[in-house]
């Protein structure tokens, strides 16, 4: 059987008013997006009409920034809990995938398995779980801790957490529920498989009290590029969200992940690598530059320095804003992003101010300001030369930035045969070209190898 031609996968990464740190101040932004459900309904329907694979909502279980002078000048302090929001959006959409971040650090596997299985049933097989380990100190202090859980322990817990969730999702075989009123048999007891998991971090009997998913199980997404993060992704992820600054970085990561996946006995094609990209689109280069400059002019210096401090894991407020980035100590936070930003500052000789201006929109992801053809050229190169299987589109402001991408870039990608015109299926797995996983009973589950330290 001939495989259909590869096409780019696209996620619409929706962040309140948009991804630029000053997006909420843009005159066309929805400033009250954090509490405006109709705003999200409108965005989800626009993305679905454009045939995006999925919408994606990031999350943290706490306010990421506790510095009040900067926090009070951003639109990052309040937002909907993502699974609640996606469940509501499932009722007003039909095809588009629904992916949300839920951390393994401050949750329990049974809760996560049950919520995503429920979302998958509600949506008809469109849910995806973005598996992350929390990295913010503020999150720890919301869960009975003074200090954040140590990095290696977070990833060891995450690997076992993932295995427990998958086992719970296979509590029932596909046809376990007979619901035969005449015979009085509601389900076939031979097709129920309690997990009986006992591990280093979790003891979970099961079974899950939600039937098996319409798409077999929700899609597992992972975000993280540290060595431990890469190993966790290669071992468990079906989609990887990642940040890259250059094509060489993207290609190196792509090849490394596919190699690691093969080392875990997985088909490398069963993992879709989708870097984030922050596109500012104009009919001309000058028009795109003007749009971006308008956003940059809205950044307050206090906000810029604090954004960089949060992302890099070190308080930079005491350093000259027009001086170089200082030597950075190793932290217990997100190590891959700290390394990415430090490398960027050294490579381009950037001051603290120049670095925060550089990341104010994309936060370390690739940023492209240009015409539809220029943006399509980059997506095509990364896609065709082993840099990506698709992209997470990070609109600068909402809804206008998403509209620009849909109206200007998508026609160019379609003209090149790189993106779909219609959905070929109805589940997230079908959109992404991922196989529906067979049911694996608890008794047949092999002990999964631990992730590398």
Secondary structure, DSSP 8 states (H G I E B T S, - for coil): --------EEEEE--TT-SSTTGGGSTTS-TTGGG-HHHHHHHHHHHHHTT-SEEEE---SS-S---HHHHTTSS-S----HHHHHHHHHTT-SSSEEEEEEESSSS-HHHHHHHHHHHHHHHTS-EEEEEE----HHHHTTTT-SS---HHHHHHHHHHHHHHHHHHHTSB-TT-EEEETTTTEEE-GGGB----EE-SS-EE----SS--BTTBS-EEEEE--SHHHHHHHHHH-SEEEE--SSHHHHHHHHHHHHHHHHHTT--GGG-EEEEEEEEEE-SSHHHHHHHHHHHHTT--HHHHHHHHHHHHTS--TTS-TTSB-------SS-HHHHHHHHHHHHHHT-BHHHHHHHHTTTTTSEEEEE-HHHHHHHHHHHHHTTS-SEEEEE-SSTTHHHHHIIIIIHHHHHHTT-S-SS-S-SSHHHHHT--------GGG---------
